[in-house]
Amino acid sequence: MKENLESETERPSYVVAITGASGAIFGFSLLKALVDHSYFVYLIISKPGFKVIKDELGMFANLDTDGNLISLTGKIKDEIMSKFELHDDGFAFLDDMFLEAKIASGSAKQVKGMAVIPCSMGSLSRIACGNSGNLIERASDVMLKERKKLIVCPRETPFNDIHLKNMLSLNNSGAVILPPIPAFYNKPQSVGDMISFITGKILDSLGIDNDMYVRWKGYD
Ligand SMILES: Cc1cc2nc3c(=O)[nH]c(=O)nc-3n(C[C@H](O)[C@H](O)[C@H](O)COP(=O)(O)O)c2cc1C
């Protein structure tokens, strides 16, 4: 089963991690955008992330996602493919305790970068401390040690000084702190426009050309 989970190609790849903060849809939007741009994506969802997804998006309603997910991998991936119109060969879903995964090592050269979106304050603190207890934390740690792009999208409000210190620490370690804060200069007409704006900003930060949002053109 683990070999199937690793059945990706040698295509340029990104890691997308969804943790247990509000705004899971941002993570799926980025997954879809990267796949649409022909990148392979390794998707990891933390156990609390599943709780938020169930609550906010009504997905995985009949799956017990609290335990070991190896036997549920196919069902989880099928539901994501059907909801977000994705193909089987676009991404792999990885259990967050699958620390033997390719992306847990710096030797995975086709992996170009990673985004933790949305990033809970718990994951933020553990990544900032280098506490690599699960695959999200370990893959983030690998990005930083390999000097690859790590985009962290913290979701909480307001922030306390622990949150802010952890963000500054991660910024100083090379991560990009990109909070999912919408802009209004682009006159969003829907929640979808706001989600696309954040997705586009992450693609920008990863160096991927995109037209996911209306850019500020300046005054004449
Ligand atoms: C519905 C729901 C929404 C949550 N929203 C947030 C949030 O926006 N930010 C946050 O830091 N934690 C939030 N939490 C709490 C985290 O899920 C919790 O701290 C969890 O331990 C984070 O674990 P993880 O970082 O491994 O995903 C939320 C929890 C639930 C159930």
The ligand as an ORCA input file, in Angstrom:
! r2SCAN-3c Opt
* xyz 0 1
  C     -13.536     23.535     13.878
  C     -12.166     23.879     14.435
  C     -11.547     25.036     14.014
  C     -10.272     25.376     14.492
  N      -9.679     26.518     14.039
  C      -8.423     26.816     14.436
  C      -7.759     27.966     13.891
  O      -8.293     28.702     13.062
  N      -6.484     28.175     14.265
  C      -5.823     27.371     15.166
  O      -4.654     27.628     15.456
  N      -6.448     26.294     15.710
  C      -7.720     25.987     15.363
  N      -8.351     24.884     15.884
  C      -7.644     24.099     16.911
  C      -6.652     23.098     16.290
  O      -7.337     22.194     15.459
  C      -5.908     22.341     17.398
  O      -5.073     23.220     18.119
  C      -5.108     21.183     16.859
  O      -4.438     20.551     17.941
  C      -4.089     21.588     15.821
  O      -3.392     20.415     15.421
  P      -2.538     20.354     14.085
  O      -1.650     21.532     14.086
  O      -1.763     19.071     14.209
  O      -3.458     20.304     12.931
  C      -9.617     24.532     15.430
  C     -10.263     23.360     15.839
  C     -11.507     23.042     15.356
  C     -12.176     21.765     15.821
*
